[in-house]
Amino acid sequence: MSIFAERLESAMQQAQMTSAQLAKATGIGRSSISQWLSSKYVAKHDKVVTLASALKVDPEWLLGATIPETAPATIDAELLTIWQQLDAAGQKKLLKKARKLVVKDPPATKKKKRKKKKRLFVNCCW
């Protein structure tokens, strides 16, 4: 999932809006919103501004240009609890590990190589 799709979904959850409600509030088609949420496309700048306005978020944040200073409200409660229990050094380590996990994008579906079956050729004379 792209950062735009993740943040759009996060902003929609925080605003408690469905894609249909967002479409009605912005005048943007539901199919466009669906394609953005599935990472098929990224919205053009004018649409990002419209979405950000309706969702009450910063357009730059929605595009992934800025990082929020505080953890977003949609983070799982368990993760947030762990975060709060860590000191500054622990938080830094956790962020470093998280960034590594994000960069480690699973490779596209690889086709398994077929193992060649060894065939026994029996020479026999009849």
C-alpha positions in Angstrom: 0.0 0.0 0.0 1.4 3.4 -0.9 1.8 6.1 1.7 -0.9 8.2 0.0 -3.4 5.3 0.3 -2.4 4.6 3.9 -2.8 8.2 4.9 -6.0 8.6 3.0 -7.5 5.6 4.8 -6.1 6.8 8.1 -7.6 10.3 7.6 -11.0 8.8 6.6 -11.0 6.6 9.7 -10.1 9.5 11.9 -12.9 11.6 10.3 -15.2 8.6 10.5 -16.1 8.9 6.9 -16.8 6.2 4.4 -15.7 6.5 0.8 -19.3 7.2 -0.2 -19.5 10.0 2.4 -16.1 11.4 1.2 -17.3 11.3 -2.4 -20.4 13.2 -1.5 -18.5 15.8 0.5 -15.9 16.4 -2.2 -17.8 15.8 -5.4 -15.1 13.3 -6.3 -16.3 9.9 -7.8 -16.4 6.9 -5.5 -14.4 4.9 -8.1 -11.6 7.5 -8.0 -11.5 7.2 -4.2 -11.5 3.4 -4.4 -8.6 3.5 -6.9 -6.6 5.8 -4.6 -7.3 3.6 -1.6 -6.1 0.5 -3.5 -2.9 2.3 -4.6 -3.8 1.9 -8.2 -3.4 5.7 -8.7 -2.4 8.8 -6.6 -4.7 11.8 -6.7 -3.6 14.9 -8.6 -2.8 18.0 -6.6 -6.2 19.7 -6.9 -8.0 16.5 -5.7 -5.5 16.1 -2.8 -6.3 19.7 -1.7 -10.0 18.9 -1.9 -9.7 15.6 0.0 -7.5 17.2 2.7 -10.0 20.0 3.2 -12.9 17.6 3.6 -10.9 15.4 6.0 -9.3 18.3 7.9 -5.7 17.3 7.3 -2.7 18.9 5.7 -2.4 18.2 2.0 1.4 17.7 2.3 0.8 15.1 5.0 -1.7 13.3 2.9 0.9 13.0 0.1 3.5 11.8 2.5 5.7 14.9 2.4 5.5 15.5 6.1 5.7 13.3 9.1 3.3 14.0 12.0 5.0 15.0 15.2 2.8 12.8 17.3 1.5 9.4 16.7 -1.8 9.3 14.7 -4.9 8.4 16.6 -5.4 5.3 14.4 -2.3 3.5 15.7 -3.2 0.3 17.5 -3.6 0.9 21.3 -1.0 -1.8 22.1 1.7 -0.2 19.9 0.9 3.2 21.4 1.2 1.9 24.9 4.6 0.4 24.1 5.7 3.7 22.5 4.8 5.6 25.6 6.7 3.2 27.9 9.9 3.7 25.9 12.5 6.4 26.7 13.8 8.6 23.9 16.5 6.2 23.0 14.0 3.3 22.8 11.7 5.3 20.7 14.5 6.1 18.3 15.4 2.4 18.0 11.8 1.5 17.4 11.5 4.1 14.6 14.7 2.8 13.0 13.4 -0.7 13.0 10.0 0.3 11.7 11.7 2.2 8.8 13.7 -0.9 7.9 10.5 -3.0 7.9 8.8 -0.5 5.6 11.8 -0.4 3.2 11.9 -4.2 3.1 9.1 -4.4 0.6 8.2 -8.0 -0.1 9.3 -8.9 -3.7 6.5 -9.3 -6.2 5.2 -12.7 -6.5 8.1 -14.8 -7.6 7.5 -17.8 -9.6 9.0 -20.9 -8.1 11.6 -22.5 -10.2 10.6 -26.0 -11.1 13.1 -28.6 -10.1 14.1 -30.7 -12.9 13.3 -34.3 -12.3 16.1 -36.6 -12.8 15.0 -39.3 -15.2 16.6 -42.6 -15.2 17.3 -44.0 -18.5 17.6 -47.7 -18.4 19.4 -49.2 -21.3 18.0 -52.6 -21.8 18.2 -54.9 -24.7 15.3 -57.1 -25.5 
